[in-house]
Amino acid sequence: MKRFFTRYWRILSRPSVHYSLGFLTLGGFIAGIIFWGGFNTAMEVTNTEQFCTSCHEMERNPMQELKTTIHYSNRSGVRATCSDCHVPHSWTHKVARKMEASKEVWGWVFGSIRTEEQFEAKRRQLAEREWSRLQANDSLECRNCHEFDSMDFTLQSTRAARAHSTSLASGESTCIDCHKGIAHELPDMSPRIGAATLGMSDIVSWAAHLELESGVYAEQ
């Protein structure tokens, strides 16, 4: 064992052209820590609401819609920010999402949604892309805050409890299937733009759910 460490130390202390291997190894380790810390800090900055709404089109359109929903202001005082709904918390999924979101910079650079009219024209396309992404990852961002195992069905409306305990519990449906209009306005759902893609039953059921929930809150 002593011979092994002696030989290893000789390798580390053997000089290269200018510096010893040990110095280069230590320097690389420190540089790696600095790079990792800087990379992680930069990524966390891009998760802040301030960064997300620094673009005029994001502050003027999606943010204003969010402010009118229960995810922004509610009796419990728990508010969801942009990244809570659009970025997973786990490291691997977060990095994958950031890589995917980098493509959205293209739209900002070339000004494809800089006006309210441009945003409205692309609302359906943007919404469907997010719905598909959430359906594919089993509404991972929703589960950042909402834990199925922590749900108390006795505190939910009859319809919500039935849906959660059956379709959601079995994996037949995922959160976004019934909560498409929870944080932003729904796009134009007229038959002309293809109700088959989303399913008008989803919109009708969600409208019924909102009506039921508003009645429940009014009674409390």
N, C-alpha and C positions, 0 to 999 in steps of 0.2 A: 504493500500500500504506500509506504514511504517512497519507494522507488517511482511509483506511478505519479505521485504529486510532484516529485523532484523533476521528472521528465516533462510534466505538464508545465511547470513553472519556467523551465528552460525555453519551452516553445513560446510562452507568452512574453518572456523577457528578451527573446531574440530580436535584435533590431531589424527593422525593414530598411528602406532607403534612408529615411529620416527619423522614423519613430518606431518604438517597440510594438510588437503585436498586441501586448497587453494594453498599451495606451490606446491603440486603434480600436480594440474591442470595447474598452470602457467609454471611449469617445462616441463610438457608434451606439452604445446602449443609452447614453445620455441624450444623444441626438434623436434617438427613437422615441424617448419619453417626451421630449419637447415637441416633436412632430405629432405624436399621438394626442398630446394634450391640446395642441393648437387645432388639430383636425376636429376633435370632439367638441371643443369650445365653439368653433365656427359652425358646426352642424347644429348645436343647441341654439345658437343665435338664430339660425334659419327656422327654428321651431317656435319662435316667439310671435305673438300677435302683432307686435310692433313691426317686425320684419315683413310679415305676410301682408299687412295693410299699407306698407310703404309705397306700393304701387297704387296710383290713383284709381285704377279700374277695380282693384280688389276692395279698397276702402269704400268706394262709392256704390258698388253693387252688392257683392255677397255679404260684406260686413253689415251693411244697413239692414239687410234681410234677417241676418242672425240676431240683431238687436231686438227684433219683434217676437222672438221665440222663447220658449221656456228654458232652452239651453243657455241663454244669455242672462235672463233675470228670472228668479223664482224664489219661492218662500224659504228654501233651504240655504240660499246664498252660494250654491256651488255652480260655478260657471265654466262651461267648456270653451276652450280657445280653438283656433283653427287647427293646430296640430293634434289636438285631442281627437278630432274627427277625421283627420286626413293623414295622420302619420302613426303607425304602430309604435308601441313602446319598446318592444324587444329589439335588441341590437341588430340582429341579422335582417329582420323584416324592415327595420327603420332604414338601414343602409340601402336595401333594395328599393324602398319607396323613394328615397332621396335621388337615387339614380334615375328612376322613372320620372320623377317630378322635374328633373333637369331639362327634360324635353319641353316642358311648359314655358321655359325661358324663351324659347323660340317665338312663341306667340306674343310675348311681351316686347321682344326686340323689334319684331316686324309690325307691332301695333294691331293685331287682329281682333282685340277686344277692348280697345281703349275708350270707346264710347258706350253709352247705355244701349244704343241701337245695335251696335256690334255684339255686345254681350247677350242681349236678348235673342239675336239671331242665332247665336251659338249655344244658347241655354240648353236646348234639348240634347245636343251633341255632348256637351260637357257633363250634363247630368247622367246620361246613359253610360258614359265612360266610367264615372265614379260608381254608379250602381253595379255595373259589371265587375269592377274591381273588388267591391265589397262582397258581392255574391261569391266571387272566386276564393276570397280568403276568409269566408265564414264570418263576415262583419267584424274583423279583428279590431278595427278602431273603436267600434261600439263597445267591445268588450274591454277596452282600456279602462272604462269606468263601470260598466254594467256587468255584474257577475251573475250568471244564471243560478248558481248554487246559493246565492244570497237573496234571491227574490222571495218575497213573502206574498204568495198569491192571495191571501186573505185581505191584503190592502189594495189589491188591484180591482179594476172593474171586472165584471163577470166575463165579458168578451175577451179582455186582455189576459185574464187568468187562464181561460180556456185555450187561447191560442198559444200562450207560453208553455203551458203544461202538456200540450199535445204536439203541435207542429214544430215548435222550437226545441222542445226536449228530445224529440225523435230525430232531429236533424233534417226533417223534411223541408223546413224553411229556415231562413236566417233573418237577422234583425232587419236588414235593409228591404226585405221583401214587403214588409208592412209599414215601414217608417221612412218612405222615400221623401216625403215632404216635411220632415221633422225640423230641419234647420234652415232650409232655403225654399223659395217659392218653386212650385212645380212648373215645368215647361208647358207649353201649349199642348194639350192632350187631345186635340180634335182628331177625328178619324183620318183626316187628310194626311197627317204625318205618321200614320201607322200605329194605331192603338195596339196592334198585335205584339209589337216589340216589348211593351211594358205590360200590357194587359189592363184594360179599363176597369176590370174588377178590383185591381189593386187600388186604383184611385178612389173608386166608389167606397171600398171597404175602409180606406184611410179617412175619407170624409165622414163616414158614419162613425168611425172611432173618435174623431175630433168632436163630433156633435155629442156623442155619449159622454166623453170625458168632460166637456164643458158643462153638461148637465150635472155630473157628479160633483164638480167643483162648486157649482152654484148652490147645491144643497148643503155643502159644508160650511 
